[in-house]
């Protein structure tokens, strides 16, 4: 079992959800997050003054999958989350972590069956 944490552009969320549905991944958690990497923020003008913000809005997906679904899930996120053919700085990151156990609260099932 693995936990996939994907940080993507907010405008790519619907495309990623559709791509995940096509590979039969229907359970995920979505959170609004802020951060920066190579983009190093943004500059905008507000009331005639230049304003520099260093935190950019992103969306974080958390998806628990069985090992059989790991590659399909990551490929779906990459394909739908990438800007253009080669991508752009700021498209996001995917992190994969091991899961020691999973318990479905309703039934008490444990392990891969609970996912």
Wavefront OBJ file of the C-alpha trace (Angstrom):
o trace
v 0.000 0.000 0.000
v 1.210 3.487 -0.851
v 0.137 7.048 -0.136
v 0.487 9.358 -3.117
v 0.746 13.051 -2.328
v 0.487 15.169 -5.461
v 0.841 18.943 -5.564
v -0.736 20.330 -8.756
v -1.959 23.572 -10.301
v -5.541 24.401 -9.231
v -6.692 24.700 -12.847
v -5.611 21.090 -13.491
v -7.764 19.558 -10.736
v -10.756 18.602 -12.890
v -8.544 17.096 -15.598
v -6.643 15.058 -13.000
v -9.878 13.831 -11.395
v -11.153 12.701 -14.819
v -7.854 10.950 -15.586
v -7.978 9.167 -12.222
v -11.552 8.034 -12.876
v -10.409 6.528 -16.202
v -7.879 4.331 -14.348
v -10.539 3.440 -11.738
v -9.186 5.547 -8.875
v -12.210 7.160 -7.245
v -11.084 7.902 -3.677
v -8.974 10.953 -2.945
v -8.630 13.841 -0.557
v -8.198 17.370 -1.952
v -6.745 20.286 0.002
v -5.971 23.889 -0.910
v -2.349 24.627 -0.062
v 0.193 27.386 -0.638
v 3.877 27.135 -1.371
v 6.665 27.934 -3.756
v 9.520 26.222 -5.479
v 11.353 27.279 -8.599
v 8.594 29.768 -9.442
v 9.628 31.837 -6.409
v 6.312 33.638 -6.130
v 4.717 36.333 -8.237
v 4.559 40.102 -8.651
v 1.394 42.130 -9.170
v 0.355 45.753 -8.916
v -2.245 46.688 -6.307
v -3.446 50.299 -6.018
v -0.441 51.534 -7.945
v 2.121 49.755 -5.768
v 4.056 46.677 -6.715
v 3.339 43.733 -4.459
v 5.473 40.598 -4.340
v 3.913 37.428 -3.011
v 6.069 34.415 -2.380
v 3.360 31.823 -1.768
v 1.441 30.441 -4.729
v -1.905 28.662 -4.503
v -1.729 24.932 -5.286
v -3.929 21.892 -4.746
v -2.735 18.852 -2.813
v -4.190 15.433 -3.560
v -3.790 12.528 -1.156
v -4.556 9.141 -2.651
v -4.084 5.801 -0.905
v -3.625 2.960 -3.404
v -2.737 -0.689 -3.441
v 0.597 -1.451 -5.102
v -1.168 -2.649 -8.289
v -2.604 0.847 -8.854
v 0.541 2.868 -8.094
v 1.960 3.299 -11.622
v -1.459 3.822 -13.236
v -2.320 6.500 -10.697
v 0.982 8.350 -11.015
v 0.838 8.257 -14.831
v -2.717 9.634 -14.806
v -1.658 12.539 -12.567
v 1.404 13.264 -14.717
v -0.489 13.236 -18.002
v -3.408 15.360 -16.793
v -1.364 17.693 -14.570
v 1.337 18.579 -17.094
v 1.096 21.904 -18.951
v 1.642 21.257 -22.640
v 3.714 18.459 -24.095
v 6.879 19.088 -22.078
v 5.385 20.757 -19.028
v 6.329 23.997 -17.317
v 7.943 25.074 -14.077
v 5.256 24.979 -11.391
v 3.306 21.982 -12.723
v 3.849 20.263 -9.381
v 5.337 17.225 -7.686
v 4.327 13.697 -6.738
v 5.532 12.060 -3.532
v 5.031 8.365 -2.760
v 5.102 7.100 0.826
v 4.634 3.603 2.229
v 1.519 2.884 4.285
v 1.953 0.489 7.201
v -1.723 -0.147 7.752
v -5.180 1.050 6.762
v -8.388 0.486 8.715
v -11.900 1.073 7.419
v -13.700 2.505 10.442
v -17.166 1.317 9.391
v -16.301 -2.399 9.024
v -12.963 -2.794 10.794
v -11.327 -4.180 7.625
v -7.543 -3.800 7.592
v -4.810 -3.597 5.008
v -5.295 -3.518 1.225
v -8.971 -4.494 1.512
v -9.674 -1.320 3.497
v -8.454 0.913 0.687
l 1 2 3 4 5 6 7 8 9 10 11 12 13 14 15 16 17 18 19 20 21 22 23 24 25 26 27 28 29 30 31 32 33 34 35 36 37 38 39 40 41 42 43 44 45 46 47 48 49 50 51 52 53 54 55 56 57 58 59 60 61 62 63 64 65 66 67 68 69 70 71 72 73 74 75 76 77 78 79 80 81 82 83 84 85 86 87 88 89 90 91 92 93 94 95 96 97 98 99 100 101 102 103 104 105 106 107 108 109 110 111 112 113 114 115
